[in-house]
């Protein structure tokens, strides 16, 4: 292996490509735009936020809560109570989300919110966690609430709208619940463990053919060898693939950061099981997203390794089963029913949005199915638009999708800035894993409505919160799990 490495590095082609990459890297680092992007004015933005009317209202409300807590002498009643361990309740909701039912996730998150409220009532000087994207998260939740009230069918949109607002705001709860680096580190590891358990169940599901299979999940004429697609605990193979796009990079970061062989074997096993289950979903969008996530991961950590991409792709061609290769190479083939189905849905949705782009039609299947059939192409029926960004416009209008983009922009910018200034290797890896996972998630989001499963939507906002915590890791104490 060492001799092969020396031969490759000595080749003229490798040296030329390495020189080109180094030149581009130097120009990239010297770029004024890049330097501006990785140095956001955090102190100025935070000062502006703390001088706003909404912040002053929160300070007043916080004071009232503390007065009530003191007046009722709740410090004696709740001393040492588990209900004040907000990190435990919010963390449990985040970790168990892919395993337990949606309403149980909502229940745990509500308990976490109540617990956090008790902590704010107890501590007068406890500050709100600040991240640049948080103001847009509040606005996004508010716009979704307005979109729900103004829906073409209030009854059909009410449940989904309320659930969406609650899950969006959970990002704020989790940011404020995690107060030590040890808690954050434990949460990251438990997210990987939960993903592994879901993967094990998915693999067993494939072996024993458990669960429901829909004829719409695969073109039987084009893919005769695919008779079963794993949906795991998320009831849909595409949603399962979307979930793994968020978790697999975290496992990869844990593997590279591990300091002993026990943890290396543990994380390698976790990543292997999740990747196997990902393959068994036969979700082409998820596969493409995972490849892009890997590209981003390597780009940040060791861009020269990208020179080996052609060799890796050739190796995959000989390693992977023919069924998977055929499935993957069919991406973009309009003769595939799944691909043509999506194209017709996009055309119909765009035609619909010409009339409803300002405020949308309201969240949920009921609202979409009430309006979309009037605009559908070739009589194609669909419960949603099969594109995350298009569906957000359908749900709450153009303002909602602009706010969503602003959330992503500030989230990515702060993580990039943190990565450039981070000195600790394990945290640097986790920051890159967050960026890679989000990149892969958004790639698949272009071919599917990622929030169709409410638990996947919930995990997306968990991811946003964890990314914000990693961006501002220096604010967290190095304390124990229990504080």
Secondary structure, 3 states (H helix, E strand, C coil): CHHHHHHHHHCHHHHHHHHHHHHHHHHHHHCHHHHHHCCCCHHHHHHHHHCCHHHHHHHHHHHHHHHHHHHCCHHHHCCCCHHHCHHHHHHHHHHHCCCCCHHHHHHHHHHHHHHHHHHHHHCCCCCCCCCCCHHHHHHHHHHHHHHHHCCCCHHHHHHHHHHHHHHHHHHHHHHHHCCEHHHHHHHHHHHHHHHHHHHHHHHHHHHHCCCCCCHHHCCCCCCCCCCCCCCHHHCCHHHHHHHHHHHHHHHHHHHHHCCCHHHHHHHHHHHHHHHHHHHHCCCHHHHHHHHHHHHHHHHHHCHHHHHHHHHHHHHHHHHCCHHHHHHHHCCCCCCCHHHHHHHHHHHHHHHHHHHHCCCCCCCCHHHHHHHHHHCCCCCCCCCCCCCHHHHHHHHHCHHHHHHHHHHHHHHHHHHHHHHHHCCCHHHHHHHHHHHHHHHHHHHHHCCCCCCCCHHHHHHHHHHHHHHHHHHCHHHCECCCCCC
